[in-house]
Amino acid sequence: MVDDDLAFEVVAAKTDETRLNALIANHRNFILACASRTVRRFVTESDDEYSVALSAFYEAVQNYSQDKGHFRSFAAQVIRRRLIDFIRSEARHSGEIPVEPWSMDGEVEEDEEAAWTQMAVRSKSAQISYMSAPAGMDSSVPGSLSVRDEIEAMQDILRQYGFSFYDLADVSPKADKTKRGCAEIIAGMLREPSLMTFLRETGTLPIKELCQETKVRRKVIERHRKYIIAAAEIFYGDFPMLEEYFGYVKEVIDNS
């Protein structure tokens, strides 16, 4: 069944620049995820692949109609096609034979944005390993030192709660409703310093208070404990590089 609300937004965005910009902003992680999955590596907004994917997303908006099914599936298909064209074009210019990106079936998995987050975490992990290379090996990765320091500091903090920073790749919420609930919990903790104090002193989440504060179900809090704790510590502390991988949470915090 087509998401009528999203379909309406897309159709309206065709002739309304303000709505178009809002639609693009709301789908930033989706576009990054589609690009990353297509080229099989972590893509950021500074990469050429993101520019291609962004242009393809705009093309998808302009060409979309409800008879084409779910907009995200349609947009993912357009993004993949344009990126494959880009990869082949670059390969022709360089004389290299491109590795064929994976199938273009147009299907978008429910955890598309979570997949991009996982790639982000693993990319930072690779940077740390590279920075720790043996003597004599070039380990100059621009900007990675601050990221390494932030992750190492966060590792020390999370170790006290009994889990690792790298666990986040597997425990991030996937459904939009769950992501929203987790973000509201994190925002609620940051609004009330006593809740962060309780967390740090006891090593546990003040679930009863958080349920009352946000109306989010207890099951959601318990199931995503690691994610909530990590994000709360990142935003409560000084981890600007890590904050960028919690864009949805940051948006809710800024608007709360």
Backbone hydrogen bonds, N-H to C=O, Kabsch-Sander energy under -0.5 kcal/mol:
donor,donor_aa,acceptor,acceptor_aa,energy
4,D,2,V,-1.1
7,A,3,D,-2.7
8,F,4,D,-2.3
9,E,5,D,-2.1
10,V,6,L,-2.5
11,V,7,A,-2.4
12,A,8,F,-2.4
13,A,9,E,-1.9
14,K,10,V,-0.8
14,K,11,V,-0.7
15,T,12,A,-1.0
20,L,16,D,-2.3
21,N,17,E,-2.6
22,A,18,T,-1.9
23,L,19,R,-2.5
24,I,20,L,-2.4
25,A,21,N,-2.3
26,N,22,A,-2.4
27,H,23,L,-1.0
27,H,24,I,-0.6
28,R,25,A,-1.2
31,I,27,H,-2.7
32,L,28,R,-2.4
33,A,29,N,-2.6
34,C,30,F,-2.5
35,A,31,I,-2.2
36,S,32,L,-2.8
37,R,33,A,-2.7
38,T,34,C,-1.8
39,V,35,A,-2.4
40,R,36,S,-1.1
41,R,36,S,-1.3
47,D,44,T,-1.6
50,Y,47,D,-0.7
51,S,47,D,-1.3
52,V,48,D,-2.2
53,A,49,E,-2.5
54,L,50,Y,-3.1
55,S,51,S,-2.2
56,A,52,V,-2.2
57,F,53,A,-2.3
58,Y,54,L,-2.1
59,E,55,S,-2.2
60,A,56,A,-2.4
61,V,57,F,-2.2
62,Q,58,Y,-2.2
63,N,59,E,-1.7
64,Y,60,A,-0.8
64,Y,61,V,-0.7
68,K,65,S,-2.4
69,G,66,Q,-1.7
74,F,70,H,-2.1
75,A,71,F,-3.4
76,A,72,R,-2.6
77,Q,73,S,-1.8
78,V,74,F,-2.0
79,I,75,A,-2.8
80,R,76,A,-2.4
81,R,77,Q,-2.2
82,R,78,V,-2.5
83,L,79,I,-2.3
84,I,80,R,-2.3
85,D,81,R,-2.2
86,F,82,R,-2.2
87,I,83,L,-2.9
88,R,84,I,-2.4
89,S,85,D,-2.2
90,E,86,F,-2.7
91,A,87,I,-2.2
92,R,88,R,-2.1
93,H,89,S,-1.8
94,S,90,E,-1.8
95,G,91,A,-1.5
96,E,91,A,-1.2
100,E,98,P,-0.6
105,D,103,S,-0.6
109,E,107,E,-0.5
112,E,109,E,-1.5
115,A,111,D,-2.5
116,W,112,E,-1.3
117,T,113,E,-1.9
118,Q,114,A,-2.4
119,M,115,A,-2.1
120,A,116,W,-2.1
121,V,117,T,-2.4
122,R,118,Q,-2.6
123,S,119,M,-2.4
124,K,120,A,-2.1
125,S,121,V,-2.0
126,A,122,R,-2.1
127,Q,123,S,-1.8
128,I,124,K,-2.0
129,S,125,S,-2.2
130,Y,126,A,-2.3
131,M,127,Q,-2.5
132,S,128,I,-1.2
133,A,130,Y,-1.5
137,M,134,P,-1.9
141,V,139,S,-1.4
144,S,141,V,-2.2
147,V,143,G,-0.9
148,R,144,S,-3.0
149,D,145,L,-2.6
150,E,146,S,-2.3
151,I,147,V,-2.7
152,E,148,R,-2.7
153,A,149,D,-2.4
154,M,150,E,-2.6
155,Q,151,I,-2.6
156,D,152,E,-1.7
157,I,153,A,-1.6
158,L,154,M,-3.0
159,R,155,Q,-2.0
160,Q,156,D,-0.7
160,Q,157,I,-1.0
161,Y,158,L,-1.4
162,G,159,R,-1.1
163,F,158,L,-1.7
167,D,164,S,-1.4
168,L,165,F,-1.5
169,A,166,Y,-0.8
170,D,167,D,-1.7
171,V,167,D,-0.8
172,S,168,L,-1.0
179,K,175,A,-2.7
180,R,176,D,-2.4
181,G,177,K,-2.1
182,C,178,T,-2.7
183,A,179,K,-2.4
184,E,180,R,-2.3
185,I,181,G,-2.0
186,I,182,C,-2.4
187,A,183,A,-2.6
188,G,184,E,-2.3
189,M,185,I,-2.0
190,L,186,I,-1.9
191,R,187,A,-1.7
192,E,188,G,-1.2
195,L,192,E,-1.9
196,M,192,E,-0.9
197,T,193,P,-2.4
198,F,194,S,-2.2
199,L,195,L,-2.1
200,R,196,M,-2.5
201,E,197,T,-2.3
202,T,198,F,-2.4
203,G,199,L,-2.5
207,I,205,L,-2.2
210,L,206,P,-2.4
211,C,207,I,-2.7
212,Q,208,K,-1.8
213,E,209,E,-2.4
214,T,210,L,-2.4
215,K,211,C,-2.2
220,V,217,R,-0.5
221,I,217,R,-1.5
222,E,218,R,-2.6
223,R,219,K,-2.5
224,H,220,V,-1.7
225,R,222,E,-1.1
228,I,224,H,-2.5
229,I,225,R,-2.6
230,A,226,K,-2.6
231,A,227,Y,-2.5
232,A,228,I,-2.5
233,E,229,I,-2.4
234,I,230,A,-2.3
235,F,231,A,-2.6
236,Y,232,A,-2.2
237,G,233,E,-1.8
239,F,234,I,-0.8
239,F,237,G,-0.5
243,E,239,F,-1.9
244,E,240,P,-0.8
245,Y,242,L,-1.7
246,F,243,E,-2.2
247,G,244,E,-0.6
250,K,246,F,-2.6
251,E,247,G,-2.1
252,V,248,Y,-1.8
253,I,249,V,-2.6
254,D,250,K,-2.7
255,N,251,E,-1.3
256,S,252,V,-0.6
256,S,253,I,-1.0
